[in-house]
Amino acid sequence: MDIFAAARGNVTYLEDGLQTLLGAKPASETVLRQFAQQVENQGCVSINMRQSVLISFLSLGRHQNIYEWADYRARMSGRSPDAVMRERLGSYYEQRIAFDNHFDHGRQFRYGALNIGGLGTTAYGEFATCLDNRSFAVGAELAYLRADSLKTYLLPGPAVDEVTLCTELAPHSHRQFLAVLKLAAIIPLEPAPRWPVLLCSCDDYVEAIFTAEVTWKDVAQVRMGRSDHELLFEYAFNSFREPLSEADRSLVDGFVLILQKLEEYGIPLEVVDET
């Protein structure tokens, strides 16, 4: 199955679905259109990364998907890529392989989330690496899923639930339609500052799938939480003689390295209040 062709083929379905929704919710139409406009204007793909992953990305200059990561680790260790993948993914291994193998070029897939601000899916990492719509999204083919691929679109087996998946796909041009259709019951009840976390959080998000290579040049900004930033900054630049464990000192040194690489590449770091 070509997931990107399926996403492009869903345009009319999404447009008709939104019109039907707005017709059924006249009292909410204005705020839902405002939300759609914000997603269209600001909605980017973010990839959450742990500190070590972000350091690797900035040092290599490009993003590795799980298969590229496993191939490299396998070459260095003498183990098979499959064995490395199994150990890294644990209980998610069978599901990840089943999902990716169902699609054309599935082993080239990279995963992110639709983000309009905030720290994103922090369960995958405390740093939200936000890709630039002015460069990356223009040249990349993107498909958006209403929810997490492994939690939502797999049947026992595991096997991909194509019927459900094909009704919950959108191309980049219509990501705002998918977001409104998903969150229409919640958005009118919440103030606009809450919209980013409603769209993208650890609990729920719109998943982005693409195959294009990601380099540091595609990054618009990196975000991290204010409490983490303040703590690491204090130990990195103010409290030099503070006794730290080797693990904590490694975290501080890694933070400094990230700051240096971001400054070198001209990538801004945005410090965000946790919600």
N, C-alpha and C positions, 0 to 999 in steps of 0.2 A: 504494500500500500504506500502511495505517495502522500505523506501527511500534509505537505505544503500545497499540493493540488487540491486536496480535500478542503483545506482551509480557504483557499481561493474560491472554491465552489460553494462555500457557505454564505457568500455575501448577501444574496437575495434573501435567504432564510433569516439572517441576522437583521437586515433592514426591515423586513416584514414583521419580525418578532418585536422589534422596538416600537414600530408604529402601533401595533396591537396593544402593547403594554402601556404606551402613553395615552392611548385612547381609553383604556380601562382605568387609568389613574390621573384624571385631569387635575386634581388638586396638587399632585406631586410633579406635574410635567415640568414646571420651571426649574425646580431644584435638580431633577434628574438630567435635564439638558445642561445645567451648569456643571454637574458632575461629569457628564460625557465630554464636555468641552475641556475640562481640566485634564481628563485622561488623554484626550487627543493632543493637547498642547504640551503636557508635561510627562506623559507616560513613557518611561524608558524601560529597558531591560536591565535588571540588576542581578549580579551573581554574588551571593554571600560567600565569604571565604574566611577560614580560620587564619590566624596570624601567619602560620607556617606556609599556608597555601598562597596567601597574598605575597609573601616574600619570594616564594618560588616564581610566581607569575611576574613580578616586577624584575626579578633577576634574569629570568629566561627571556623576558620581553613578550611572551605569548602564553595563552591559556592552554592547559592540557585537559582534555576530557578524560573520563575514567579509563578508557581503552589506551590512550596515549600514555597516561600515567603508569598503567599496569605494564605496558610494553617496555617502558624504560626501566622500571623496577625489576622486571623479569630479566632483562639483559644484564643488569648489574649483579643480580643475585644468582643467576643460573637456574632459577625456577621458571615454570611455565607461566605465561600471562594469565591463563585461566586460574591457576592456583593462587596467584597474587590477587586477582579479582575476587575470588571466593573469600579469601581471608579479609580483604578490605571491605566488602559489602555485607558479609555475614548473612543474616536471614533475608536480606533484600536481593541476594545474588540471582536467584531463580526468576524473580519478578523483573529485575532490570534487564536481564538477558532476553526474557520472553517479550518484553515490550519493545526493546530496541530491534530485535530480530524480525519483528512483524513489519517493519517499515523499510522502504528503500533508503539505503545509506544510514540505517539506524545506528551503526557503530561510529558514525561521525557526529552523532547528536551531541549538542551542548545544551545545558539546561539553565534557565534563569527564571526570573519572575517579573511581572508587570508592576512597576513601582512609580508612584507619583510623589515620593518623599518619604523620609523615615528610614529606619534601619533594616527593613525588609525581613527576610526569612532567617532570623538570627540563629535558629537551630542548626543551620549549616555553616555558620561562621559569624563572628562579631563585626566583620568589615563588609559593608555593602559596596561592591564595585559597580558603579553605574555607567552603562555604555552610552555613547553619544549618538543621539538621534540624527544629528547633522551629518554624521559620517557613517557609522556602523549600520544603522537601520536603513539607510538609503540603499546600500549595496547588498545587504543580507536578506535572504528569504527567511521569514519568520512565521511560525505558527503558534497560536496561543490556545491553551486548553483552560477550560473553566476552573479546573482544580488540579490537584496533584495527580500526576499520571499513574503512579503505582498504587495509590490509595483509592482511586476512583474508577479506573478504566480496565481493571484486570478481573477476569473471571477465574474460578477454580481451574487448575491445570498446571501453571497459570496460562491464560490466553487472553488476548486483547478483546474487550467489548467494543467492537467496531460500531455497533448500532448507536450506543450512547455517545461514544467519542465523536462520531461524525456530526452529531447535533450540537456539540459543545466546543467547536473549533472556530477560530477567526484568524484571518491574515492581519498583518500589522496595520493596514489601513482601517480595519474595523475592530480593533482591540477595544475601543471605547463602547461599541455596541455590546460586546460580550460582557464587559464590566458592568454596564447598567443592567442588563438582563439578569446578571447574577445577584446584584446588590440592591435591586429596586425596592425591596421591602425594608431595607435598613437605612439607606442613605437619607431619606426625608426625615428620619428621626434623630439624626446625628448632626452636630455642627460641622462646618466645612473643615476645621483643623483636624477632625478625627478621620476624615476620609482616607488619608494615606494608610493608616494602620488597619482600617476596615478592608482595604483592597489588598494589602500585602503585609502579612505578619507570620509568626511561627505557626499559628493555628490554621490559617487559610490564605490562599493566594491564587492568582491566575498564573499558570505556568507558561513560560516561553521556551520554545524549542527552535534550534537553528543549527546549521552545520558550518557556517562561516568561521574562519579563523578569527580569534580575538587577540589583538596585541595591545600593548600599553597605549598606542596611538588612538585606540577606540574608546578609551576611558574618559568620561567627562568629569567625574569626581569620585572620590572614595569617602564613604561616611562611616563614622564610628560613634558609639555612645559617649555622652558627656562624662559619666562616672568613670568609665574605663580610661578616657583620655586624661582626665584630671589626675587620676592615680598614677598612670604611667609617666605622664609629663613631670609630676612632682619628683619621682625617683630618678628620672632621666636627666633633669636639668636643674633641680634645686637641692634635693637631699642626697648628695653624692656619697656621703659616708654612712648612710642608713644601712644597717646590716640586713641583707636579703639572702634567702636561700638561693642555691644555684638555679633552680627552676624559675624563681621570680626574677633573678638577674637576667636570665635568658629572655624572658618576656620583655623586660625593659630594653635590653639591647636590640631585640627584634623590632620593637616599636621605633627606636631611633633609626634603624636601618630603613624602615618603611618611610619615615619622614624624609630621609635623605633621598631615597629613590623617587618619591613623589615630587620633591623639590627639583631634582634633576630633570624629570620628565615634564615639569610644569603642570602637574595634576593637582587640583585643589583638594584639601582634606576638609570635609564638613563635619563639625561636631554637633551631634543631634541629641536633644533631650529624650531620654527613654520614656515610653508611655506604658 
